[in-house]
């Protein structure tokens, strides 16, 4: 019989994703067939799956930790925010519609059958399924119709572990408070707790662990110290961009890549390999700051709301900065939504991203984009032009881009199709290819192009090393045998 347990948190960003990732690698190294599962995720950092859909990037990393290809069933409901109050809803890998927050609260209960279907599929192919909750287990105001936390645990009969983050302060209150506000029937699903991100002498918190156990009735499963190498793994959401990279570029000789941070920045894990390079500094430019004209490259990342992010760029005056930068001979590259912004115009006649409209682009590439309901989701490989450097990556976008500049494509795909566009002098370019800088061959080429020398790391090997270190870290500080036993 397949085992399963669920990791829920006292709040968002307490380290649930990282714990599930590490436990997936740990149990896989013990010889178990492991599958990660998150009933509902909210993220604009998505990944293309082997079965032709999309899921949260965190679940794709967890699949990698488990040693299996990512599947749409590992994250059957994905919410991709498009603004302050609306989100695109992806169900089992495919777009199901766009809803506002209030409507989703009444709609989500209808998604439970799909969630349970996906969970059942994973259970049939695994020895153990490790489930990740979303947000906080204590959100009693959202309990009706819940599919992400206790609602799923009760519906599926999955035992729960509650995680609290001590680095925030008040971890005793957050865990004891969770027990106080959840229903008794929900509390009965909890088999233990973990305190995460501890720093210092663990013996100094022994009384705290005992107090939590006494007040909640839940046994302790571990006190997990802070894991510095987490910075080497792809971040789940844009809050992770504020985390310092483990080996980021330093010193006067490092080359600067400037990235304007827009409200709906998406698939920003494209930046992770660059942030780890010793010879590169990635300057994340927040609102209120001008784009640095001394940058060696300005990189426009992907976006879940391209038109709104384009308007935000204008509001910040970054369009003026970009024009001045290019006139001075600067180099600009746009990925996906960033590529669309570089063109002359973006047309949205069907209102894919809000009201139907046509918006002038940044005018740095002679192309136009027309948004459409059809979403392209595919793995790609090919070579960049004119140098012929190989790459592999993926595409995830709505809309098609065409125009004179596509006559000088950025790349040629393995099936012979041209991809992307470049200016006549090649200093402004864009493409729909995500994952480009994660390919060591391409990243080394870009570093040479910027005068930064050879690449300083093998990115994929670095990620695997961090996963192995994480698994060893959790094995030392969590009672994993007890965790397996409580999983049934």
C-alpha positions in Angstrom: 0.0 0.0 0.0 1.4 3.4 -0.9 2.3 5.7 1.9 1.7 9.4 2.0 2.1 12.3 4.3 1.5 16.1 4.0 3.7 19.0 5.0 1.6 22.0 6.0 2.9 25.3 7.4 2.0 27.8 10.0 2.3 30.4 7.2 3.6 31.0 3.7 7.3 30.8 3.0 8.1 28.7 6.2 10.2 26.3 4.0 7.6 23.7 3.1 8.8 23.4 -0.5 12.4 23.0 0.5 11.5 20.4 3.1 9.5 18.4 0.6 12.3 18.7 -2.0 14.9 17.4 0.5 12.7 14.6 1.7 12.0 13.5 -1.8 15.7 13.2 -2.5 16.3 11.5 0.9 13.7 8.8 0.4 14.6 8.3 -3.3 18.2 7.6 -2.2 16.8 5.0 0.2 15.4 3.2 -2.8 11.8 4.2 -2.6 9.7 5.3 -5.6 8.8 8.9 -4.5 6.3 11.3 -6.0 5.8 14.9 -4.9 2.3 16.4 -4.9 0.9 19.9 -4.3 -2.9 20.1 -4.7 -2.9 23.8 -5.3 -0.1 26.2 -5.9 0.1 29.9 -6.7 3.1 30.9 -8.7 4.2 32.5 -11.9 7.3 30.4 -11.9 6.2 27.4 -13.9 7.7 24.4 -15.7 6.8 22.4 -18.8 6.0 18.7 -18.0 6.7 15.5 -19.8 3.0 15.1 -20.5 2.7 18.5 -22.2 1.3 20.7 -19.5 2.6 23.1 -16.8 3.1 23.0 -13.1 4.7 25.1 -10.4 8.5 25.2 -10.7 8.9 24.0 -7.1 7.1 20.7 -8.0 9.3 20.3 -11.0 12.3 20.6 -8.7 10.8 18.1 -6.3 10.3 15.7 -9.2 13.9 16.1 -10.1 14.9 15.4 -6.4 12.8 12.2 -6.6 14.5 11.2 -9.8 11.4 11.2 -12.0 10.1 13.4 -14.8 7.7 16.2 -13.9 4.0 15.4 -14.5 0.9 17.6 -14.5 -0.5 15.4 -11.8 2.1 16.6 -9.3 0.4 20.0 -9.2 -3.2 19.6 -10.5 -4.3 23.2 -9.7 -1.9 26.1 -10.5 -2.9 29.7 -10.0 -0.9 32.2 -12.0 -1.6 35.8 -10.8 -2.2 38.3 -13.6 -2.8 41.3 -11.4 -3.8 42.3 -7.9 -7.1 40.4 -8.0 -7.2 37.9 -10.9 -5.4 34.7 -11.7 -5.2 32.3 -14.5 -6.3 28.8 -13.4 -4.5 25.8 -14.8 -6.1 22.4 -14.1 -4.0 19.3 -14.7 -1.7 21.2 -16.9 -4.1 23.1 -19.1 -5.6 26.6 -18.8 -9.2 26.3 -17.4 -10.0 30.0 -17.2 -9.3 33.3 -15.4 -11.0 34.2 -12.1 -10.9 36.9 -9.5 -10.1 36.1 -5.9 -13.7 36.2 -4.6 -15.1 34.0 -7.4 -12.3 31.4 -6.9 -13.3 30.9 -3.3 -16.6 29.5 -4.4 -15.2 27.8 -7.5 -12.3 25.9 -5.9 -14.5 23.2 -4.3 -15.4 22.0 -7.8 -11.7 21.3 -8.4 -11.4 18.6 -5.6 -12.3 15.7 -8.0 -9.4 16.7 -10.3 -7.1 17.0 -7.3 -8.0 13.6 -5.9 -7.8 12.0 -9.4 -4.2 13.3 -9.8 -3.3 12.1 -6.3 -4.7 8.7 -7.0 -2.6 8.4 -10.2 0.6 9.2 -8.3 -0.2 6.8 -5.5 -0.6 4.0 -8.1 3.0 4.5 -9.3 4.8 5.3 -6.0 5.9 3.8 -2.7 5.4 7.2 -1.0 3.8 10.5 -2.0 5.0 13.6 -0.2 2.3 16.3 -0.3 2.9 20.0 0.2 0.2 22.3 1.5 -0.2 26.0 0.5 -0.1 29.1 2.7 -1.1 28.5 6.3 -3.0 25.5 7.8 -4.5 28.0 10.3 -6.5 30.1 7.8 -9.8 29.2 9.3 -11.6 31.8 7.2 -10.6 29.9 4.0 -11.4 26.4 5.4 -14.8 25.9 3.6 -14.1 24.4 0.2 -10.4 24.1 0.9 -8.4 21.8 -1.4 -4.9 22.9 -0.5 -4.5 22.1 3.2 -6.8 20.3 5.7 -9.6 20.0 3.2 -7.4 17.8 1.1 -5.9 16.0 4.1 -9.4 15.0 5.3 -10.7 14.1 1.8 -7.7 11.9 1.1 -7.0 10.6 4.6 -3.4 11.9 4.5 -1.6 12.5 7.8 -0.1 15.9 8.3 3.1 17.4 9.6 3.0 21.1 10.6 6.1 23.2 10.0 6.9 26.5 11.8 9.7 28.9 10.8 11.8 30.0 13.9 13.7 32.7 11.9 10.5 34.8 11.8 10.2 34.9 15.6 7.2 33.7 17.5 7.4 30.1 16.4 5.9 28.8 19.6 2.9 31.0 19.3 2.5 30.2 15.6 2.4 26.4 16.2 0.3 26.6 19.4 -1.9 29.1 17.7 -2.4 26.8 14.7 -3.7 24.1 17.1 -6.0 26.6 18.8 -7.8 27.8 15.7 -8.2 24.7 13.6 -11.1 22.3 14.1 -10.6 19.3 16.3 -11.1 17.0 13.4 -8.4 18.8 11.4 -6.1 18.7 14.4 -6.6 14.9 14.6 -4.9 14.6 11.2 -1.7 16.1 12.5 1.0 13.6 13.5 3.8 15.9 14.5 5.6 19.2 14.0 8.9 20.4 12.7 10.6 23.7 13.6 12.6 25.0 10.6 15.5 27.4 9.9 17.0 27.4 13.4 20.4 29.2 14.0 22.7 28.6 16.9 22.8 26.1 19.7 19.9 23.7 19.4 20.0 22.8 23.1 18.9 26.4 23.9 15.5 25.6 22.3 14.9 22.2 23.9 12.4 23.7 26.3 10.7 25.4 23.4 10.2 22.2 21.6 8.8 20.5 24.8 6.4 23.4 25.3 5.1 23.2 21.8 4.5 19.4 22.2 2.7 19.9 25.5 0.5 22.7 24.3 -0.5 21.1 21.0 -0.4 17.4 21.8 1.8 16.9 18.7 5.1 15.2 18.9 8.3 16.8 17.7 9.8 15.3 14.5 12.8 17.6 14.3 14.5 21.0 14.7 16.1 21.8 11.4 19.0 24.3 11.2 19.2 26.9 8.5 20.4 25.4 5.2 22.6 28.0 3.4 22.8 26.0 0.1 19.1 26.7 -0.4 20.3 29.7 -2.4 21.7 27.3 -5.0 18.3 25.9 -5.8 15.6 27.6 -7.9 13.4 29.9 -5.9 9.6 29.1 -5.9 8.4 32.8 -6.0 9.8 36.2 -6.6 10.5 36.7 -2.9 13.4 34.4 -3.5 15.0 37.0 -5.7 15.9 38.9 -2.6 18.0 36.0 -1.3 21.7 36.5 -1.9 23.2 33.9 -4.3 25.7 31.4 -2.8 28.6 32.3 -5.1 27.4 35.5 -6.8 29.9 37.8 -8.6 32.0 40.1 -6.6 34.7 42.7 -7.1 35.4 45.4 -9.7 36.0 42.9 -12.5 32.6 41.3 -12.3 30.2 42.0 -15.3 26.9 43.5 -14.5 23.5 42.2 -15.8 20.7 44.5 -14.9 17.1 43.1 -14.6 14.1 45.4 -14.2 11.8 43.7 -11.7 8.2 44.1 -12.9 5.1 43.3 -10.8 4.3 40.1 -12.8 7.8 38.9 -13.5 7.6 35.2 -14.3 9.9 32.2 -14.8 12.6 34.2 -13.1 14.5 31.0 -12.4 16.1 31.9 -15.8 18.2 34.2 -13.6 19.5 31.6 -11.2 22.4 30.3 -13.1 23.7 33.8 -13.8 23.4 34.8 -10.2 25.6 31.9 -9.2 28.4 32.8 -11.6 31.5 34.2 -9.8 32.2 36.6 -12.7 28.6 38.0 -12.9 26.6 40.4 -10.7 22.9 40.4 -11.4 21.5 43.8 -10.4 17.7 43.4 -9.7 16.4 46.9 -10.3 13.3 47.6 -8.2 10.7 50.4 -8.8 12.0 53.9 -8.2 15.6 53.2 -9.4 16.8 54.1 -12.9 18.3 51.3 -15.1 22.1 51.4 -14.7 23.7 52.7 -17.9 27.0 51.0 -17.0 25.4 47.5 -17.2 27.1 45.0 -19.6 23.6 43.6 -20.4 20.0 44.5 -19.6 17.9 41.4 -19.5 14.1 41.6 -19.7 12.6 38.5 -18.0 9.4 36.7 -18.7 6.0 38.1 -17.5 2.6 36.7 -16.7 1.0 40.0 -17.6 3.1 41.4 -20.4 1.0 44.4 -21.3 0.7 45.6 -17.7 4.4 45.0 -17.1 5.2 47.0 -20.2 3.1 49.9 -18.9 4.9 49.6 -15.6 8.2 49.9 -17.4 7.0 53.2 -18.9 5.7 54.4 -15.6 9.2 53.9 -14.1 10.8 55.7 -17.0 12.8 52.6 -17.8 11.8 52.8 -21.5 13.7 56.1 -21.7 16.7 54.4 -19.9 16.6 51.5 -22.3 16.6 53.8 -25.4 19.5 55.8 -24.0 21.4 52.6 -23.1 21.0 51.2 -26.6 22.1 54.4 -28.2 25.3 54.2 -26.2 25.9 50.7 -27.6 24.4 48.7 -24.8 23.3 45.1 -25.2 19.7 44.0 -24.5 18.1 40.6 -24.4 14.4 39.7 -23.9 13.0 36.4 -22.8 9.4 35.5 -23.7 7.3 38.4 -22.3 10.5 40.5 -22.3 10.9 39.7 -26.0 7.4 40.7 -26.8 8.0 44.1 -25.0 11.0 44.9 -27.1 8.9 45.0 -30.3 6.9 47.8 -31.9 3.5 46.8 -30.6 1.5 44.2 -28.6 -2.0 43.5 -29.8 -4.5 41.8 -27.5 -7.8 41.9 -29.5 -9.5 39.1 -27.5 -8.6 40.5 -24.0 -6.3 37.7 -23.0 -4.6 39.9 -20.5 -7.5 42.2 -19.6 -9.5 44.6 -21.7 -8.9 44.3 -25.5 -6.3 46.8 -26.5 -3.2 47.5 -28.5 -0.1 48.9 -26.8 3.0 50.4 -28.3 6.1 48.4 -27.4 9.6 49.6 -26.5 10.5 49.9 -30.2 13.9 48.3 -29.9 13.1 45.3 -32.3 11.1 45.6 -35.5 8.5 42.9 -34.6 4.9 42.9 -33.5 3.1 40.4 -31.1 -0.5 39.3 -31.3 -1.8 37.6 -28.1 -4.1 34.6 -28.6 -5.8 32.0 -26.4 -3.5 29.2 -27.6 -0.7 28.5 -25.2 2.6 27.1 -26.5 4.1 24.5 -24.0 7.1 22.6 -25.3 10.7 21.5 -24.7 13.0 22.9 -27.4 16.6 22.5 -28.4 18.7 24.1 -31.1 21.6 26.5 -31.7 21.9 30.3 -31.3 22.9 32.3 -34.4 25.2 33.2 -36.0 27.7 31.4 -33.7 26.0 28.0 -33.7 26.2 27.4 -29.9 23.9 24.6 -28.8 21.2 24.9 -26.1 18.2 23.2 -24.7 15.2 24.8 -22.9 11.5 25.2 -23.1 8.8 27.6 -24.4 5.7 28.7 -22.4 3.8 31.6 -23.9 0.7 32.9 -25.5 0.8 34.9 -28.7 2.9 34.9 -31.9 5.6 37.4 -32.8 6.5 38.4 -36.4 8.1 41.2 -38.3 11.2 42.2 -40.3 13.6 41.5 -37.4 12.6 37.8 -37.4 14.5 37.6 -40.7 17.6 37.7 -38.5 16.5 35.0 -35.9 18.2 34.7 -32.6 18.3 30.9 -32.9 17.4 27.9 -35.1 15.5 25.1 -33.4 16.4 21.4 -33.9 13.5 21.0 -36.3 14.8 23.7 -38.5 12.4 26.5 -37.5 13.8 30.0 -36.8 13.2 31.4 -33.3 13.4 34.9 -32.0 14.8 38.1 -33.6 17.8 40.3 -33.5 18.6 43.9 -34.5 20.8 44.5 -37.5 23.9 44.9 -35.2 22.9 42.0 -33.0 23.0 44.0 -29.8 19.3 43.8 -29.2 17.7 40.4 -29.4 14.9 38.3 -28.0 13.4 34.8 -28.0 10.8 32.7 -26.4 13.4 30.3 -25.0 13.3 29.8 -21.2 16.2 27.9 -19.5 18.8 29.3 -21.9 21.2 30.3 -19.2 20.8 27.0 -17.4 22.6 25.4 -20.3 26.3 25.5 -19.6 27.2 25.9 -23.3 25.0 28.9 -23.8 25.9 30.5 -20.5 29.6 30.2 -21.3 29.0 31.8 -24.7 27.2 34.8 -23.1 29.9 35.2 -20.5 32.5 35.3 -23.3 30.3 37.8 -25.2 30.3 40.1 -22.1 34.0 39.6 -21.5 33.5 37.7 -18.3 35.6 34.8 -19.2 34.7 31.1 -18.9 31.7 29.9 -16.9 32.6 29.2 -13.3 30.2 26.3 -12.6 28.3 23.4 -14.0 24.8 24.5 -13.2 23.0 21.1 -13.3 25.7 19.5 -11.3 25.5 22.3 -8.8 21.8 21.8 -8.3 22.2 18.0 -7.8 25.0 18.6 -5.3 22.7 21.0 -3.4 19.9 18.4 -3.4 22.2 15.8 -2.0 23.4 18.1 0.7 19.8 19.0 1.6 18.9 15.4 1.9 21.8 14.7 4.2 21.0 17.8 6.2 17.4 16.6 6.8 18.4 13.1 7.5 20.5 14.4 10.4 17.9 16.6 11.9 14.5 15.0 11.2 13.3 11.6 12.6 12.7 10.2 9.1 12.0 6.6 10.3 9.2 8.0 12.4 8.0 10.1 9.5 7.8 7.0 7.3 5.9 5.2 10.1 3.3 7.9 10.5 2.8 7.9 6.8 1.1 4.5 7.2 
